[in-house]
Amino acid sequence: MNELELIEKAKNKDEEAFNKLIKIYNEDIEILVSKNIKNMNELNIDRNDLKQECLLIFIKSIKYFNSDIPSTFRTFLINNIENRISDIFKIQNTKKARIESGILSLDKNLYNKIISKQYSPENELNLKERDKEIISLLSNVELKVYELKKEDLTTKEIAYILGKSTKSIYNTLERIKSKVEMIL
């Protein structure tokens, strides 16, 4: 069975195919994690935590790999992992500044920021209503970017998936943020 067949089977939740892919790419993942030991130590990031992040990106890479785009899965995977590692280091370096400046980001905490600073179960319905309201304001491209960002993909990953430049995705995210801030 070739790599593309394994990827397609893994996309369809075939555990055996997924495990074969893990065996094939585990060494690449280990190398990428090991390359960043110095940064991990400086930022107090646990090696196992970083490897888990890489494995999550591995799963997302399987899900979003498009064999029609002229790139191998290995290249796609390594780019996605390197981008995620870079993002993690940037986030760790700027975490305090982001909190202090109150930058609104479209990550998993967006919903808490939309509803209130303190999330509660009573706000669950309001949360879904706000999400529908946000979606109603978005263009087709903005909606695609918004949905991918909600899945915790990086700007670079979204750009790759949609076949656009990272600058274009960044500008789209800025438009989305402006629209979100309008309804807050």
Salt bridges, closest charged atoms under 4 A:
GLU8 OE2 - LYS11 NZ 3.58
GLU16 OE2 - LYS20 NZ 3.52
ASP28 OD2 - ARG74 NH2 2.75
GLU30 OE1 - ARG47 NH2 3.15
GLU30 OE2 - LYS51 NZ 2.39
GLU53 OE1 - ARG84 NE 3.12
GLU82 OE2 - LYS35 NZ 3.48
ASP107 OD2 - ARG98 NH2 3.92
ASP131 OD2 - LYS150 NZ 3.28
GLU142 OE2 - ARG175 NE 3.04
GLU142 OE1 - LYS179 NZ 2.59
GLU147 OE1 - LYS150 NZ 3.40
GLU151 OE1 - LYS63 NZ 3.36
GLU174 OE2 - LYS177 NZ 3.58
